[in-house]
Amino acid sequence: MNKKITRIAITGALGRMGQMLVKEIQKNKKTCLSTVVVKKNHPLINHDIGKIVGIGKTEVLIKDHLDVEKNDFDVLIDFTHPIATLEYLKYCNIFRKKIIIGTTGFSDLEIKKIKSYSKNIALLISSNFSIGINLLCQLVEQTTRILGNNSDIDIIDFHHRNKIDIPSGTALTIGENISKVMKWNLNTNSLYYKKGLTKIRESKKIGFSSIRSGGIIGKHSVIFTNSEEEIKITHTAFNRKSFAKGAIESAIWIISKEKGLFNMKDFLKNMF
């Protein structure tokens, strides 16, 4: 186990996930918060992040950029936007910093670019850092092996009204896992529901449905249905702590890696 204190930088520090990360990093004895970054011209620049999020003075001031001269972190945790993430990734590549990426909604081209950086630095990317959701993925893979050939498979994701990507990154990751087991192509074997008359449902399709409402943190259900029975596997997040804790533990874990592209499966193999 790495005994060194891991210095962590947070981008998007005043977003929902950013604030939760700040609070959880301060609680974790293996980590310290060294840098927090928000968007350009934010009115709270140079304010103490601790006072803003309600945990008291931390002496970590809010900035609108990563400081090239100070360069005082080991791992960057990023839950922002694809364009911003790629800029932060460039910085990490130049200064050989590790990075944990929780941003979703990347294009195929952007994913290729992210993978190219892993030749020089260690990075872990995941659509969901909850231990529970990653266990769900393992259960879904096992169920797919047994029931995939004789069941209709549906994925339903529920999130708050401000989430802008549909389906969620987590739902797509679950779909990708199912597709790998079934040897399908997710793009051609997906079914997205919309208003209007439809044909009889085709076989070998994963149905995706999304609900964006209120303040729902995150809920994912995977349903296997055939003519005899239905199996539903569901994970519900009651708050963002599970995501924050998973990202922080991933940051501690990745310190020992020189370079490479990792995911939560790689992290969990070493955890249990």
FILOKE-684857 format. One record per residue (C-alpha): x, y, z; residue number from 1; residue in three letters. Coordinates in nm, 4 decimals. Layout:
<rs>
- c1/c2/c3/num/residuo
- X/Y/Z/NUM/ALA
...
</rs>
This chain:
<rs>
- c1/c2/c3/num/residuo
- 0.0000/0.0000/0.0000/1/MET
- 0.1324/0.3432/-0.0922/2/ASN
- 0.2045/0.5351/0.2313/3/LYS
- 0.2900/0.8645/0.0638/4/LYS
- 0.0315/1.1422/0.0846/5/ILE
- -0.1173/1.1882/-0.2612/6/THR
- -0.1498/1.5526/-0.3651/7/ARG
- -0.4664/1.5977/-0.5681/8/ILE
- -0.5821/1.8740/-0.8019/9/ALA
- -0.9518/1.9168/-0.8803/10/ILE
- -1.0905/2.0807/-1.1934/11/THR
- -1.4527/2.1941/-1.2026/12/GLY
- -1.4119/2.2390/-0.8278/13/ALA
- -1.7377/2.4271/-0.7739/14/LEU
- -1.9580/2.1797/-0.9579/15/GLY
- -2.1562/1.9175/-0.7668/16/ARG
- -1.8886/1.6517/-0.8025/17/MET
- -1.6055/1.9001/-0.7539/18/GLY
- -1.7405/2.0166/-0.4185/19/GLN
- -1.7939/1.6604/-0.3001/20/MET
- -1.4381/1.5709/-0.4019/21/LEU
- -1.3004/1.8664/-0.2073/22/VAL
- -1.4851/1.7561/0.1070/23/LYS
- -1.3880/1.3884/0.0767/24/GLU
- -1.0211/1.4611/0.0004/25/ILE
- -1.0002/1.6633/0.3208/26/GLN
- -1.1364/1.3647/0.5163/27/LYS
- -0.9005/1.1091/0.3613/28/ASN
- -0.5752/1.0616/0.5573/29/LYS
- -0.3927/0.9422/0.2461/30/LYS
- -0.4613/1.2563/0.0398/31/THR
- -0.4301/1.6326/0.0493/32/CYS
- -0.5948/1.8948/-0.1685/33/LEU
- -0.3306/2.1080/-0.3395/34/SER
- -0.5011/2.2766/-0.6362/35/THR
- -0.8568/2.3674/-0.7376/36/VAL
- -0.9527/2.5068/-1.0764/37/VAL
- -1.2736/2.6627/-1.2088/38/VAL
- -1.3714/2.8216/-1.5402/39/LYS
- -1.2165/3.1502/-1.6554/40/LYS
- -1.3339/3.4756/-1.4941/41/ASN
- -1.5294/3.3017/-1.2191/42/HIS
- -1.6288/3.5548/-0.9477/43/PRO
- -1.4851/3.3342/-0.6696/44/LEU
- -1.1284/3.3192/-0.8020/45/ILE
- -0.8703/3.3611/-0.5209/46/ASN
- -1.1240/3.2689/-0.2522/47/HIS
- -1.0442/2.9836/-0.0128/48/ASP
- -1.2205/2.6722/-0.1471/49/ILE
- -1.2885/2.5387/0.2022/50/GLY
- -1.4842/2.8449/0.3047/51/LYS
- -1.6875/2.8310/-0.0155/52/ILE
- -1.7894/2.4652/0.0238/53/VAL
- -1.8502/2.4959/0.3974/54/GLY
- -1.5610/2.3036/0.5530/55/ILE
- -1.3582/2.5958/0.6865/56/GLY
- -1.0261/2.7448/0.5816/57/LYS
- -0.8006/2.5175/0.3739/58/THR
- -0.5507/2.7739/0.2399/59/GLU
- -0.6172/2.6346/-0.1092/60/VAL
- -0.7237/2.9244/-0.3289/61/LEU
- -0.9549/2.8878/-0.6266/62/ILE
- -0.7764/2.9426/-0.9595/63/LYS
- -0.8908/2.9540/-1.3212/64/ASP
- -0.5879/2.7664/-1.4574/65/HIS
- -0.3313/2.5037/-1.3653/66/LEU
- -0.0202/2.6842/-1.2416/67/ASP
- 0.2829/2.5908/-1.4528/68/VAL
- 0.5273/2.7341/-1.1979/69/GLU
- 0.3784/2.5753/-0.8847/70/LYS
- 0.2952/2.2428/-1.0509/71/ASN
- 0.2130/2.1152/-0.7016/72/ASP
- 0.0019/1.8037/-0.7515/73/PHE
- 0.0506/1.4346/-0.8254/74/ASP
- -0.2883/1.3443/-0.9690/75/VAL
- -0.5586/1.5515/-1.1365/76/LEU
- -0.9227/1.4455/-1.0960/77/ILE
- -1.1380/1.5851/-1.3742/78/ASP
- -1.5183/1.5845/-1.3946/79/PHE
- -1.5782/1.8685/-1.6402/80/THR
- -1.6519/1.8775/-2.0139/81/HIS
- -1.4812/1.6924/-2.3024/82/PRO
- -1.3187/2.0074/-2.4458/83/ILE
- -1.1872/2.1156/-2.1053/84/ALA
- -1.0735/1.7624/-2.0180/85/THR
- -0.8594/1.7398/-2.3307/86/LEU
- -0.6893/2.0691/-2.2417/87/GLU
- -0.6132/1.9465/-1.8895/88/TYR
- -0.4886/1.6208/-2.0372/89/LEU
- -0.2379/1.8123/-2.2508/90/LYS
- -0.1046/1.9768/-1.9350/91/TYR
- -0.0741/1.6440/-1.7548/92/CYS
- 0.1093/1.4984/-2.0520/93/ASN
- 0.3629/1.7837/-2.0598/94/ILE
- 0.4332/1.7693/-1.6868/95/PHE
- 0.3983/1.3910/-1.6501/96/ARG
- 0.1052/1.4022/-1.4106/97/LYS
- -0.1425/1.1202/-1.3526/98/LYS
- -0.5073/1.1906/-1.4312/99/ILE
- -0.8429/1.0443/-1.3302/100/ILE
- -1.1147/1.1243/-1.5865/101/ILE
- -1.4819/1.1108/-1.4887/102/GLY
- -1.6041/1.3298/-1.7749/103/THR
- -1.8466/1.1628/-2.0169/104/THR
- -1.9773/1.2406/-2.3647/105/GLY
- -1.6514/1.2004/-2.5601/106/PHE
- -1.6624/1.1379/-2.9341/107/SER
- -1.4797/0.8382/-3.0838/108/ASP
- -1.2057/1.0737/-3.2059/109/LEU
- -1.1648/1.2222/-2.8594/110/GLU
- -1.1401/0.8740/-2.7055/111/ILE
- -0.8603/0.7932/-2.9527/112/LYS
- -0.6800/1.1095/-2.8463/113/LYS
- -0.7147/1.0159/-2.4790/114/ILE
- -0.5753/0.6700/-2.5507/115/LYS
- -0.2764/0.8218/-2.7289/116/SER
- -0.1757/1.0106/-2.4119/117/TYR
- -0.1644/0.6833/-2.2183/118/SER
- 0.1598/0.6001/-2.4004/119/LYS
- 0.3291/0.8699/-2.1919/120/ASN
- 0.1297/0.9003/-1.8686/121/ILE
- -0.0960/0.6920/-1.6469/122/ALA
- -0.4646/0.7715/-1.6774/123/LEU
- -0.7830/0.6079/-1.5584/124/LEU
- -1.1102/0.6854/-1.7293/125/ILE
- -1.4520/0.5712/-1.6125/126/SER
- -1.8102/0.6776/-1.6687/127/SER
- -1.8877/0.5884/-1.3071/128/ASN
- -1.6594/0.5565/-1.0033/129/PHE
- -1.9114/0.3935/-0.7702/130/SER
- -1.7975/0.0550/-0.6412/131/ILE
- -2.1621/-0.0567/-0.6547/132/GLY
- -2.2147/0.0292/-1.0214/133/ILE
- -1.8958/-0.1523/-1.1154/134/ASN
- -2.0176/-0.4602/-0.9294/135/LEU
- -2.3449/-0.4257/-1.1227/136/LEU
- -2.1434/-0.4368/-1.4438/137/CYS
- -1.9858/-0.7655/-1.3391/138/GLN
- -2.3266/-0.9123/-1.2522/139/LEU
- -2.4662/-0.7960/-1.5859/140/VAL
- -2.1810/-0.9599/-1.7764/141/GLU
- -2.2422/-1.2890/-1.5964/142/GLN
- -2.6177/-1.2700/-1.6585/143/THR
- -2.5576/-1.1881/-2.0257/144/THR
- -2.3502/-1.5031/-2.0705/145/ARG
- -2.6378/-1.7123/-1.9386/146/ILE
- -2.9466/-1.5319/-2.0727/147/LEU
- -2.8220/-1.3075/-2.3520/148/GLY
- -2.9146/-1.5353/-2.6384/149/ASN
- -3.2797/-1.5807/-2.5395/150/ASN
- -3.3732/-1.2468/-2.3799/151/SER
- -3.4565/-0.8913/-2.4744/152/ASP
- -3.2113/-0.6630/-2.2935/153/ILE
- -3.2972/-0.3111/-2.1821/154/ASP
- -3.1000/-0.0434/-1.9990/155/ILE
- -3.2795/0.2432/-1.8260/156/ILE
- -3.0900/0.5342/-1.6740/157/ASP
- -3.2344/0.7984/-1.4418/158/PHE
- -3.0545/1.1279/-1.3717/159/HIS
- -3.1176/1.4863/-1.2627/160/HIS
- -3.2732/1.7346/-1.5015/161/ARG
- -2.9419/1.9154/-1.5687/162/ASN
- -2.7584/1.6154/-1.7135/163/LYS
- -2.7063/1.6852/-2.0823/164/ILE
- -2.5945/1.3525/-2.2326/165/ASP
- -2.8424/1.0764/-2.3237/166/ILE
- -2.7960/0.7875/-2.2660/167/PRO
- -2.5659/0.8342/-1.9693/168/SER
- -2.2013/0.7391/-2.0010/169/GLY
- -2.2627/0.4628/-1.7491/170/THR
- -2.5539/0.3223/-1.9515/171/ALA
- -2.3348/0.3141/-2.2617/172/LEU
- -2.0548/0.1438/-2.0691/173/THR
- -2.3007/-0.1242/-1.9544/174/ILE
- -2.4145/-0.1607/-2.3162/175/GLY
- -2.0542/-0.1964/-2.4332/176/GLU
- -1.9926/-0.4687/-2.1753/177/ASN
- -2.3010/-0.6583/-2.2891/178/ILE
- -2.1972/-0.6200/-2.6535/179/SER
- -1.8510/-0.7612/-2.5850/180/LYS
- -1.9990/-1.0676/-2.4190/181/VAL
- -2.2457/-1.1173/-2.7056/182/MET
- -1.9886/-1.0256/-2.9738/183/LYS
- -2.2159/-0.7486/-3.1003/184/TRP
- -2.1393/-0.3999/-3.2275/185/ASN
- -2.2995/-0.1546/-2.9853/186/LEU
- -2.3683/0.1046/-3.2558/187/ASN
- -2.5613/-0.1348/-3.4780/188/THR
- -2.7147/-0.3447/-3.1995/189/ASN
- -2.8728/-0.0584/-3.0054/190/SER
- -3.2360/0.0455/-2.9960/191/LEU
- -3.3355/0.3983/-2.8882/192/TYR
- -3.7027/0.4509/-2.8156/193/TYR
- -3.8941/0.7489/-2.9567/194/LYS
- -4.2502/0.8565/-3.0283/195/LYS
- -4.4362/0.6961/-3.3192/196/GLY
- -4.5239/0.3593/-3.4619/197/LEU
- -4.2524/0.0986/-3.4394/198/THR
- -4.1843/-0.2340/-3.5998/199/LYS
- -4.1907/-0.5536/-3.3990/200/ILE
- -3.8819/-0.5469/-3.1824/201/ARG
- -3.5786/-0.6926/-3.3531/202/GLU
- -3.3697/-0.9523/-3.1723/203/SER
- -3.0060/-0.8902/-3.0813/204/LYS
- -3.0782/-0.5317/-2.9798/205/LYS
- -3.0075/-0.3487/-2.6525/206/ILE
- -3.2888/-0.1058/-2.5738/207/GLY
- -3.1915/0.2261/-2.4154/208/PHE
- -3.4286/0.4558/-2.2252/209/SER
- -3.3393/0.7686/-2.0258/210/SER
- -3.5227/0.9787/-1.7687/211/ILE
- -3.4027/1.3283/-1.6738/212/ARG
- -3.5988/1.4614/-1.3795/213/SER
- -3.5618/1.6654/-1.0623/214/GLY
- -3.2550/1.5979/-0.8531/215/GLY
- -3.2057/1.2253/-0.9186/216/ILE
- -2.8380/1.1514/-0.8531/217/ILE
- -2.8185/0.8336/-1.0575/218/GLY
- -3.0046/0.5089/-1.1046/219/LYS
- -2.9394/0.2353/-1.3608/220/HIS
- -3.1492/-0.0717/-1.4290/221/SER
- -3.0607/-0.3554/-1.6651/222/VAL
- -3.3521/-0.5823/-1.7541/223/ILE
- -3.3382/-0.9270/-1.9151/224/PHE
- -3.6811/-1.0401/-2.0340/225/THR
- -3.7957/-1.3542/-2.2124/226/ASN
- -4.1313/-1.5302/-2.2463/227/SER
- -4.0994/-1.7018/-1.9072/228/GLU
- -3.9376/-1.4506/-1.6724/229/GLU
- -3.7701/-1.1186/-1.6101/230/GLU
- -3.4492/-1.0404/-1.4236/231/ILE
- -3.3783/-0.6811/-1.3213/232/LYS
- -3.0434/-0.5631/-1.1836/233/ILE
- -3.0547/-0.2121/-1.0380/234/THR
- -2.8097/0.0247/-0.8754/235/HIS
- -2.9211/0.3479/-0.7073/236/THR
- -2.6879/0.6213/-0.5858/237/ALA
- -2.8328/0.8168/-0.2922/238/PHE
- -2.5614/1.0850/-0.3046/239/ASN
- -2.2331/1.1645/-0.4807/240/ARG
- -2.0086/1.0407/-0.2002/241/LYS
- -1.9687/0.6970/-0.3574/242/SER
- -1.8480/0.8540/-0.6847/243/PHE
- -1.6082/1.0877/-0.5045/244/ALA
- -1.4641/0.8150/-0.2832/245/LYS
- -1.4102/0.5861/-0.5804/246/GLY
- -1.2304/0.8605/-0.7758/247/ALA
- -1.0083/0.9443/-0.4779/248/ILE
- -0.9140/0.5818/-0.4143/249/GLU
- -0.8382/0.5501/-0.7867/250/SER
- -0.6088/0.8534/-0.7613/251/ALA
- -0.4186/0.6914/-0.4730/252/ILE
- -0.3947/0.3645/-0.6671/253/TRP
- -0.2701/0.5171/-0.9938/254/ILE
- 0.0299/0.6848/-0.8279/255/ILE
- 0.2257/0.3601/-0.8631/256/SER
- 0.1643/0.3415/-1.2391/257/LYS
- 0.4158/0.4936/-1.4798/258/GLU
- 0.1917/0.4989/-1.7851/259/LYS
- -0.1019/0.3212/-1.9413/260/GLY
- -0.4792/0.3376/-1.9851/261/LEU
- -0.6776/0.1957/-1.6935/262/PHE
- -1.0410/0.1587/-1.5902/263/ASN
- -1.2321/0.0678/-1.2756/264/MET
- -1.1981/-0.3041/-1.3489/265/LYS
- -0.8205/-0.2684/-1.3212/266/ASP
- -0.8588/-0.0800/-0.9934/267/PHE
- -1.1068/-0.3268/-0.8437/268/LEU
- -0.8847/-0.6277/-0.9239/269/LYS
- -0.6344/-0.4916/-0.6747/270/ASN
- -0.8921/-0.3854/-0.4186/271/MET
- -1.0583/-0.7190/-0.3341/272/PHE
</rs>
